[in-house]
Amino acid sequence: MRAAPVVARRLASALSNQASKFWSLSGKFMPMVGLFFMLAFVNTILDSLKDTLVITAAGGGAQVIPYLTVYAVLPSSLLFLLLYSAASQRFRRQSLFNGIVAVFMAFFAAFGLLLYPHHATLHPAAWAEAASAGLPAGLAGAVGMARNWTFTLFFCMSELWGDVCLGLLFWGLANDTTSLADAPTLYPLFGLGANVAQALAGFVLKFFSGTGSSGDAGGSFTSEVQALMGVVMVFSVAALALHAGISRRHRQQRAEERAGLRAAAASAASARAAASAAAAEVQVVAAEAAEASVVRLPENQLVPGSEASTSGAGPAAGAAAGGAAAGGQGAAAAPAGGEGGRRRKKEKQRLADIYRTLAASVPIRCLVVMSVAQGLCTNLMEFAWKSHIRELYPTPAEFTAFLGDVSTWQGIVTGALMVLSPTLFERMGWAGVAAATPQILLYGGGLFFAGAMAYQFAVAPAPAVAASALGGALLQGLVYGGALLYVFSKSAKFSLFKPAEEMVYISLDEEGRTKGKAAIDVVGSQAGKSGGSILQQALLLACGGAIAGQLLPMVAVFLLFSQGWLRAVATLSKVNNYGHASSVHDSIGTSSIDEVEHHDLDEEHHSGAGGNGQPATAHGSAANGAAANGHLNGHASNVHAPNGHSHGNGHVNANGHVNGVHVNGNGHSNGLAVNGHANGHANGHTNGNGSPAVEAEEVIRVTQPAAA
């Protein structure tokens, strides 16, 4: 009895903490949610309309979708990947976004104004009828794809909108503008915009379909299609404007960061100059004191300081000279380092080399398996489900209205999951959240396919039973059960799996986050869908177009790939602690210190003078090639300390600076100096995300007092 109040208090406390954190991030949150809303609204409209046109058209049906996926969507995805990979090396992110969305808008405007109103004239109906008569029944889908070629184009562009604009462009922007610390809170909640969009789009679909509820895919549905395309245009323009605002704000923030870095660099330079002057003064005082205490010898017995390290004035002079040289070296290192550390243009690599490198990455391979499995399992389940939807709702208006209801409920359920998702990430961890979607598909899909096989083998073969009230109730239960699985699997994908997947991308390098993400999001998912479609084509040919014979092989492949998806999640969870700051890649959040002239650090540079003493150098390679610098803070009283040791430790950690100069996002250098005495050892080492610095030692010989 006492456990329930304790659990309730803990849950309330967790939700309260997440709410306060969310409120502090509302400035970043609201624009991104608005952009996701615009893109997801368009995606929901297009997704429902493409299925309606393809499945309910003359010569169409669910059997057309496997052929569309393999022979239309997959080639267009590959073509887009090649074009995007080439364009991403030449254009900025905002230019890419604007250009891609503009191409989509041009096509959808042409479809609403030109292609759909004249589709009856443009479609080769007579040829298709003749081809269907001479081909096996299993190839009816291929004939339907060619017959309704304008709907085929619309289907391809609608599929690409979801993969490109939602999967690639939006999440690419989110990865570039969101820190890893904020990702577990913001990423799941970004989808709130998508949830509201799905629910609103469902109402819009049902509203427009109500005006033509008795129509077919012909002219009576034209006004609905044109109205929906008009809505798509409006929301696309709004998305362009909002994306421009987000990009402008991000550029302003980066400019402010660079200005702060330049100011810090200038301050550090002034401090180093003052420290050098103080060090020179200390050296002069030390040299004068040493000369006063040295026993004068004949001139021919004096040993040069560069050769006798244990004599009196010689070492003093050598030390002074060495100090001056070290100071000069440290002073000269800054300009050299700044010049060498300026931003260099990356050499353009061949795409084949890039993807060969990406293929060797364990996270990339796991992401590919997850993407392919997700696409294939979704394709198989939706094919079986939509085949039964057409039996229950045969007209375009009824079909669209039903999908509108499904979209509304999907938005509601996804919204609820997204509100809970930050707490789920905290309680279940990355692995538990990432595994939720394949588990829903594995167990829910098994039940759905069992019900579908029972209906097809027990009810459908008997027309009298299928037409009865019992048969209608069973069909309706199967359709609504499939809708329930569809809603929860899609909701879990967008609210849980997708944010977890994006956290993996944050741990990758720039090539993995751009070209690797494009290959996985655009081609990987379509490759999975194409695999399912190829299986369906083979089964259609073997079974003569009947769905009953296809279900058993489909469910076997479905269960196999669902389990492979779960194994990939388990493997990824062992590779890295995703969602934790330690998993972030060095190049994420990197400030533009490369652009700060004369204060940059190259891979191995000497430090300038530190504090009040001579500079001691520590050679090291920190994260992203920053140098680990050890400084000595020596005082006049320390100069005469016999055999004194000083240790300058160059640290590299997550949020450090070198004398106030920010180096990079995840491997910064802190020069810590302790006790600048006579014989100094400078040790460079790292922590955080930096690689170990190479330890170097420099012995600074200083004159010891001579005996009286």
N, C-alpha and C positions, 0 to 999 in steps of 0.2 A: 504493500500500500504506500510505503514511503518512497518507493522508487519512482513512481509516476510523477509526483511533484518535482523531484530532483531533475528528472529528464526534461520536464517542461521548462524548468528554470534555466537549465543549460541551453536548451534550444532557443529560448527567448533571448538569452544573453548572446548567443552566437549570431542570431539574426540582428540584434541591436548593434553588435560590433560591425557586422557587414554593412548595415544601413548607414552608420556614421562614416565608415570608410567610403562608401559610395557617395555620400553627400559631399565629402571633401574632394571627390573626383568628378563632380557633376559638370565642371567646365569642359573636361575632355569627353565626358560620357554623352552629353546631349547631342552634339553635332554628329558623332559617329552613329548614334542610334537613329537619328533622322536620316542619314545616308542609307543605313541598312533598311530602314522602313521603305524608302523610295525604291531601292533595287528589289527588295523582296516582294513588294506590291506588284511590280511589273512581272516578276517571275511567276507569281501565283496566277495572274491573269493568263500569261502565255502558256504555262504548264497545263492548265485546265483546257484552254482553247485548242491547243495542238492535239490533245487526245480526242477531244470531241470531233474535230474535223477528220482526223485519220480513221477513227473507229466507226463513225456513223456515215461516212461518205459512201456513195455508190461504188461498189467494188472494193470497199475497204473492210475494216474489221481488226480485231486484236492480232490476227495472224500477219498483218502488215508490219507491225512494230519490230519483230525480229529482223526483218529485211532492212527496215529503215536504220536500225541501230548499227548494223554491220556495214552496209553499203552506202550509207548517206552520212550518218552522224560521225562514225569513226573516221572516215577520210577527211571530213571537214574539220574534225578536232586535230588531226595530224597536220593539216594545212595551217590551221591557226597557230599551232605550236611552233612550226618553223618560222612563220611570219613574226610571231611575238618574240621569239628568241633573237631574231635578227634586229627587230625594232628596239628591243630593250637595251641593246648596246649602243644605240644612236639617239634615243629620245628620253626625255625626263618622264617621271612617273605621271605627272599631270597631263602631259601631252599624249601619252599612251592612253590614259583613261578617256580623255576627250575624243581622241580619234576612234577608239573602239566603240564607245557609246554612240558616236555620230553614225558609224556604219550600221549599227543595229537600228537606229532610228530611221535611217533612209530606207532600209528594207521593209520595216513594219509599216511605214507610211505608204510605200509602193504597194504592199500587199493589201492594205485596206482600201486604197483608192483605185488600183488597177487590176491586180491579180484576182482577188476574191470576187469582185463584181462580175468578172468575165470568165470565171473558172470553168463554167459549163462549155464555153466555146474553146477554151485553151486545152482542156483535157481530151485526149484521144479516146473517146469512149468506144467507137466502132472497132478500132484496132485492138483495144483491150478485150472486148467480147470475143473477137476471133482468136486472140492468143489464149484466152482462158479455155476455150473449147478444145484446143489442140495440145494443152499442157496438163501434167498431172495436177490433181487437186491440191497437193502440198505446195505448189508454186503459185497459188492464187495470191499470196501475199506479195510476191515479187511483181506480179502483174499489176496489182493494186497500187504499189509504190510508184511504178512508172506511169500508170494511168492518171493518178492524182498528183502530178509532179509539182504543182504549186503548193499543195499541202505538204509534200515532202520537203520542199524548201523551207516552209514555215516551221515544220517540225525540227529541222536541223538548227535553224537560227534560234528557236525557243530553247532547245537543249543547250546550245552554246551560251545563251544568256545566263542561265543558272550556273554553269561551270565557270564561265569567264568573269562575269560581273560580280557574282556573289562569292564564288570560291576563290578566284584569283585576285581580282582588282581590289575588292573590299578588304579581304583579309591581308593582302599585301600591304595596303595602306595602314591597317591596324598594327601589323608587325613592325612597321617603320616608325610609328608614332606612339606606341604604347610600351612602357617599361615592363620588364618581367615581374617586378614587384606588384604592379597594378593589374597584370593580366588575369590572375585567378578571379579577381573581383569583376573586372570590366568585360572580359571576353564572354562569359556566359550571359551577362546582362545586355550586351550589344544586341542579342537576339530578341530583346523585348520589342524593338522596333519591327523586326520581322514578324513577330507574333501578332502584333496589332495589325500589321499589313495583311497577313494571311486572313485574319478574321474579317477585316474590312473588305478585302478583295472577294471573299466568299459572298458577302452581302451584295457587292456590286455585280458579280456574276449571276447571282440568282435574280437580281432586279432586272438586268438586261435580258436574261433568258425568258423572263415572264412575259415579255411583250411578244414573243414569237413561240409560245409554248406548243402551238400546233404545227409549226413549220418543220421543214427538213433542212438538209444541208444546202439547199438551193437559194433562190433569191430572197425568200422570206427571212432568211438568217443574215442577209447582207447588212442590214441596218445595225444589228447587234454587233457584228464583227467590226464594222466601221466605228461604232461608238467605243468599243473596247480598245481599238487601235488609237483613237483619240485620247483616251485615258492614259495609254502607254506613253504617248508623246509628251503629255503634260508632266507625268512623273519622271520621265527621262530627263527633261529639261531641268526640273527641280533638282535631280541628282547631280547634274553637271554643275549647277550653281553652288550647291552645298559642298561638293568635292573641291571646287575652287576656293571656297572660304576656308575649309579645313587645311588645304595645302598652304594657303597664304599665311594662316596663323602659325603653322608649323615652321615656315620659313622665317617668320618674325622671331619666334622663340629661338631658333638656331642662330639668327643674327645677334640676338641679345647674349646668347651664350658665348659666341665668338668675341663680342665686344668685352665681356667679362674676362675671357681668357687673355685677351691682349692686354687689358689693364693689369691683370695678375702677373703676366709676363714682364711688363714694364716695371712693376713694383719689385719683382724678383731681381731684375737686372740692376735696379738702383741699390737694392740690398747687397747684391754681390759686389758692386763697385765699392760701396762703403766698407764692406768686409775686407776687400783686397787692400784698400788704403790702410785700414787698421792693421792688417797683417804685415804690410810693409813697414809700418812704424814699429811694430813689435820686433821685427827682424833687425832693424837698425839699432834699437836699444840693446838687443841681445848681443849683437856683434860688438858694440862699444864695450859692454860689460866683459865680454870674453877677452878682448884685446887688453883691457886694463889688468886682467889677472894672469896673463901669459908671461912666463919668464922669457926675457929677451935672449935670443941665441944669435950667434954670428950669422951673417947673412947667407954664407955658403952652406950652413947646416939646416936652413929652413927647407921643409918638405912641402911641395905643392899640395894644396887641399884636395885636388882631384886624385892624388896618388896615395896620400897618407891619411887614412880615415881615423887614426887614433891620436894624432898630434893635436896641438892647440889651435892656433889661429887658422891653420889650413882648413880643418874641418869646419870651423866657423864660417870661413869665407865660402867653403863649398856648400854648407847648409844654406847660407844666405843666397848664394847663386842658385842652388837647387830650388829654394823657395820661390825666388823670383821667376825662375824658369817654369816652375809648376804653376805659379800664379798666372804667368803669361799664357801658359798652355790652357789653363782653365778659362781665361778670358777669351782666348782665341777659339776655344771649342764651341762656345755658344753660337757665334755667327756661322761657323762651319756646320754645326749641327742643325742650325735653323735652315741653312741653305740646302743641306742634304735631306732634311726632313720635310721639305715642302711636298705637297701632294703630287704624286707621280701618276701619270696616265697608265692604266693597266694595259698590258699587251693583250690584244684581242686573240683569244684562243679559238680554235676550231670547235664547232659545236660537238663534233664527234668526240674530241678529247674531253670536253666538259662533261658530257654524259657518261663517258667511260669512267671518269673520276667519281662521279656521283654514284654510279652503280656499285662501286667498291665500299660505299658507306652502309653500315648496318642499319642505322635509322632510316635511310632512304629506302633500303630494301624492305624493311618492315612496313613503312608507309605505303609502298607499292602494293604489298600483299593486302594490307587493310583496304586500300582504295579499290583494288580489283575485286576483292571479296564483297565489299559493300555494293559496288555496282552490279555484280553478278547476282547476288542474293536479292537485291531490290528488283532487278529486272525479272527474275523468275517469279517472284511473288506477285508483282504487279501484272504480269502477263496473265497468270491464272485468275487473279482477282478481276481485272478489267474484262476478261472474256465473259465472266458471269454478270458483270454490270450491264453489258450490252443486252443480255437476255432479259434483264429486269427493266432497263430504261433504254429502249431502242432509238428514240428520236434525239436529235441534237439538243433541243431545249431541255428535255428531261435529263439527259446525260450531263449537261452543263450545270443544271440546277443541283443535281446530286453532288457533283464535284465541288460546287460552291459550298454546300453544307459541310463536306469533308474538310475543306480549307478553313472554314470558320472554327470547327472543333480542333483542328490541328493548331491554329493560332492560340486558342484558349489553353490547351494542354501544354504546348511549348512554353507559353508565358508562365504557367505555374511551375514548370520544371526549372525555368531559368531563374525565377526568384529563389528557388531552393538550391540552385547549383553551386553558389559559393560555399554554402554550408556543406553540401555533398562533397565538394573538393576537399574541404577541411577534414571531414569525418572519414571519407572513404579513400582519400588519396587519389593520385592520378590514375593508377592502374584500375581501381574500382570503378571510377567514373568512365574511363575509356572503354571498359568491358561491358557497360550497361547496354549499349545499342546492339552488339552482336548477340548478347544473351536474350534480349527481347525477340530478335529475329529467329534465333535458334529454337526457343521453346514455343513462342507464339506462331512462328511459321510452321513448325511441325504439326500443331493443332489445326491450323488453317488447311494445310494440304491434306490432312486426314479427313477433314470435313468435305473438301472438294472431291476427293476420290470416292467417298461414300455417296455423295450426290450424283456424280457422273456414272457410277457403276450400279447404283440402286434405283435412282429416280429418273435420270435423263433418258435411259433406254426405253422407258415406258411412257409414251406420249400422254396417255390418259392420266397417269399419276403426276407427271410434270405439270399438266394443265390444271390439276385439281388445286383446291385450297391448301392441301397439305404440301404439295409440290411447290406452290408459290411461297408458302411460309418458309420452307426449307431453303429455297433459293434466296429469299430475302434475308434469312438468318446468315447464310453464307456470305452474301454481299456485305452485310453490316458487320459481320465478324471480321472480314477482310479489311473493311474500313477502319475498324478499331485497331487492328494490327498496324495498318498503314499510318494511322495518326500517331500511335505511341512510338513506332520505330522512327518515323520522321522527326517527331518531337525530341526524342532522345538523341538523334543524330545532330540536330542543330543546337540543342541546349547543352549537351554533355560531350558527345564524341567530337564535334567540330572544334570547340574550344580546347579540348585535350590534345587534338591533333595539331592545332596551331602552336601550342606550347612546345611541341617537338621541333617545329620549324625555327623557333627562337634559338634553339641550341645549335643550329646549323650555320655554316658560313654563308657569305653573300650569294655564291652560286647555287647553293642548296635552297636558299630562301626565294630565289627568283626563277631560275631555269628549272631547278628540281621541283619546285612547287608547281610551276606551269605544267611540267610533264605529268605530275601526279594528279593534280586537280582536274586538268582538262582531258588528258589522254588516259590516265590510269583508270578513272571511273568509267570512261567510255569503253576502254578495253574490257573491263569486267562485264559491262552490259553487252558488249559484242560477243564475248564468250558465251553468255547465256543465250544470246540470240542465235548464234551458230548451232548450239545444242537444240534450240527450238526448231530451227529450220530442218535439221536432220530428222527430228521427231515428226515434224509436219509431213515430210516426204514419206517417212516410214509408216505413219498412221493415217495417211490420206487426208490430213487436215483436221481430224477429230482430236479434241483436247483430252479425252479420257485416257487414251493410250500414252499420252505424254507425261502425265502427272507423276507416275512412279519414278522414272529416271530423273525427272526434274527435282523431286524432293530429295533423292539421294545426293545429287550434286549440291543442292541447297544446303543440306546438313553438313556435307564435307567442307564446303567453303566457309560456312559459319564457324566451324571449329578451327579452321586455319586462321581466321580473323582473330579469334580469341588467343591462339598461340602467338600471333604476331604482337598483340598487346602485351602478353606476358613477357616476351623477349625484350620489347622496348622498355618495359618497367625495370629490367635488370641492367640496361645500358646506361641510364642516367636517372638522376632524381628530378624528373620534369616537374615544372611548377615551382622549383626552388631556385634561389638566386645563383646557386652553383652551376646550374645547367645552362645559363645564358652564354651565348657565343661572344667571343672577344669583340667582334665587329658590331654587335648590337649596342646602341646607345652611344657609339663613339662620337665624341664632340669633334668639332672641326679644328682641333689644335694643329692639324697639318697646315692650316692656312695662316697660322700665327708666325709671322716672319721672324727669323733670327732667334727664336726661342724654342724651336722644336728639338726633339731628341731623336737621333737616328738609332740604328740597332745597337751600336756600341760607341758611346761618347764619354769623355771625361767630364767630371763635374767642375763647376766653378768653385771659387773660394767660399768657404762656409764659415759663418759665425765670425770669430775673431782670430782664427788661426789659418794655417796653410791648408790648401786643399789636399785631401787624400783621395785617390781615385779607386773606384771599385768597378771593374769591368763586369758587365752582366747583361744578359738578354732577358728583359722582362716581357710580359704579355704584350703582343703587338710590336715587339722590337723596341720597347722603351728601355732606357738605360737605368740601371740601379746605381745611385750615386751615394758615396759615403763622404761625409764632411767632418772635418776636425774643428772643434772649437777650442783652440789653444790660447792660453793667457800668458802674459810675461812671466808670471811666477812659475809657470810650468816648464819654461824653456830650460831651466837649469836643473830640473829634476833628473837625476841620473837613472838611465835605463827605464824611463817611463814608457808605458805602452798606452796607446789609444786605439779604440776600436770604432770605426765608422761603419755602421750597418745600413746598407741600402735595401730598403724594404719595397716590395711590390704588393699592393693589396687592392681591394675592390674600389675604394674611393679615396685615393691619395693624390698628392701633389709633390712636385719637386720644387722646393723653395717657393711654393705658391703657384707653380705652373702646372695646370691640369694636363695630363699626358694623354690618356684615353679613357674610354668608358669602363673598362674592366681590368686593366693592368696598369695601375698608376704607380709612380715611384715616390717613396718618401725617404729623404735622406736624413737619418738620425745620427747625431754626433755626440760622442761622450768623451770628455777628458782628452784634449789634444796634448799629449805628452811627447816625450822625445822620440821613441821608436814606435811609429804608428803602424797598425795593421788595419787595412780596410777590407771588411768582409762584405761581399754582396750576396744577399740571399732573398728569396721571394716567399710570398704567401698569396692567399687569394687565388686568382686565376693566372698568375704569372708563372713562367717557367723558371726553373732554378738559375740564378745568376752564377756566372763562372767566377770563382773566388780568385782574387788577385791580392798581392801583398807588395807594399812599397815601404821600405825602411828609410825613415828620415833621420839622418845623422845630425845631431846638434852638439855643439861644443860643451864639454863638461868643465866645471871650474878647475883651474890648475892649483896644485898645492903651493902654499906660500913658501 
